[in-house]
Amino acid sequence: MKMIRSLLLWWLAASVLLVSAAHAQGTASSASPPPFKAEELDALLAPIALYPDSLLAQILMASTYPLEVVQAARWSKANQSSMATPRSRRSKAKAGMSASSRWSPSPTSWK
């Protein structure tokens, strides 16, 4: 789990550096200093390492496909009647879990 966190942290740091370097090449001369030092990047990205990997995976997926998250929430709300007729004990448990936990896909609910 620590390995995944460290890989994610380094991947994010490298992405920020690459994007900032590409932007700097187009707008400034080559003698300008890099926009962020390694210590500054570590300070910016260190809090991400505190979250569980499963939560980070869900957040990154949701941030990549926000429209699909909203569509899935709307579909589940519109099709509650089909989810209310379970065919087995397993689906009864799933229906009970989804009915008891309401989640709003709006960004205001994330605060």
Legacy VTK file of the C-alpha trace (Angstrom):
# vtk DataFile Version 3.0
C-alpha trace
ASCII
DATASET POLYDATA
POINTS 111 float
0.000 0.000 0.000
2.872 2.367 0.798
4.431 1.520 -2.525
1.280 2.519 -4.394
1.105 5.783 -2.455
4.726 6.611 -3.182
4.289 5.745 -6.860
1.203 7.933 -7.041
3.022 10.768 -5.288
5.988 10.563 -7.645
3.694 10.250 -10.665
1.844 13.411 -9.653
5.101 15.248 -8.993
6.503 14.199 -12.359
3.280 15.235 -14.095
3.373 18.675 -12.493
7.024 19.075 -13.440
6.458 17.983 -17.029
3.471 20.265 -17.516
5.223 23.225 -15.934
8.380 22.545 -17.960
6.429 22.348 -21.204
4.633 25.573 -20.347
7.891 27.294 -19.377
9.555 26.370 -22.669
6.886 28.138 -24.648
6.732 31.326 -22.563
10.142 31.975 -20.992
13.804 31.697 -21.819
15.799 28.611 -20.872
17.703 30.520 -18.144
14.651 30.904 -15.874
14.481 28.763 -12.711
11.939 25.924 -12.466
8.550 27.034 -11.100
8.617 24.574 -8.172
11.481 23.126 -6.180
11.399 19.470 -5.173
10.720 20.421 -1.551
7.764 22.587 -2.583
6.310 19.744 -4.649
6.729 17.356 -1.728
4.927 19.807 0.558
2.086 20.212 -1.948
1.609 16.517 -2.660
2.406 14.976 0.740
-1.192 15.189 2.100
-2.359 12.911 -0.718
-0.278 10.089 0.746
-2.406 10.155 3.910
-5.541 8.884 2.170
-6.255 5.159 1.666
-5.443 3.778 -1.767
-9.012 2.640 -2.389
-10.322 6.166 -1.753
-7.674 7.706 -3.999
-8.569 5.276 -6.770
-12.233 6.243 -6.560
-11.451 9.966 -6.442
-9.130 9.773 -9.440
-11.663 7.755 -11.430
-14.472 10.145 -10.519
-12.356 13.157 -11.448
-11.556 11.559 -14.792
-15.171 10.720 -15.624
-17.364 13.251 -13.745
-20.192 13.123 -16.272
-20.470 9.345 -15.965
-20.661 9.630 -12.161
-23.575 12.063 -12.441
-25.287 9.885 -15.058
-24.932 6.799 -12.856
-26.434 8.652 -9.889
-29.363 9.828 -12.023
-29.901 6.336 -13.455
-29.954 4.719 -10.022
-32.419 7.335 -8.794
-34.677 6.835 -11.823
-34.532 3.027 -11.632
-35.154 2.491 -7.945
-38.242 0.422 -8.695
-36.214 -2.157 -10.626
-33.683 -2.303 -7.819
-36.464 -2.714 -5.229
-37.492 -6.152 -6.562
-34.516 -8.289 -5.571
-34.191 -11.851 -6.843
-31.860 -13.220 -4.205
-30.526 -12.556 -0.736
-27.421 -10.983 -2.187
-29.377 -8.479 -4.267
-31.625 -7.744 -1.249
-28.549 -6.780 0.717
-27.276 -4.616 -2.128
-30.646 -2.914 -2.537
-30.773 -2.214 1.184
-27.297 -0.716 1.124
-28.029 1.537 -1.838
-31.364 2.662 -0.412
-29.910 3.548 2.974
-26.913 5.490 1.703
-27.845 8.563 -0.311
-25.052 10.299 -2.140
-25.206 13.535 -4.084
-22.857 13.806 -7.057
-22.747 17.611 -6.833
-19.416 19.196 -5.851
-21.129 21.059 -2.990
-21.723 17.761 -1.213
-17.981 17.038 -1.157
-17.167 19.823 1.308
LINES 1 112
111 0 1 2 3 4 5 6 7 8 9 10 11 12 13 14 15 16 17 18 19 20 21 22 23 24 25 26 27 28 29 30 31 32 33 34 35 36 37 38 39 40 41 42 43 44 45 46 47 48 49 50 51 52 53 54 55 56 57 58 59 60 61 62 63 64 65 66 67 68 69 70 71 72 73 74 75 76 77 78 79 80 81 82 83 84 85 86 87 88 89 90 91 92 93 94 95 96 97 98 99 100 101 102 103 104 105 106 107 108 109 110
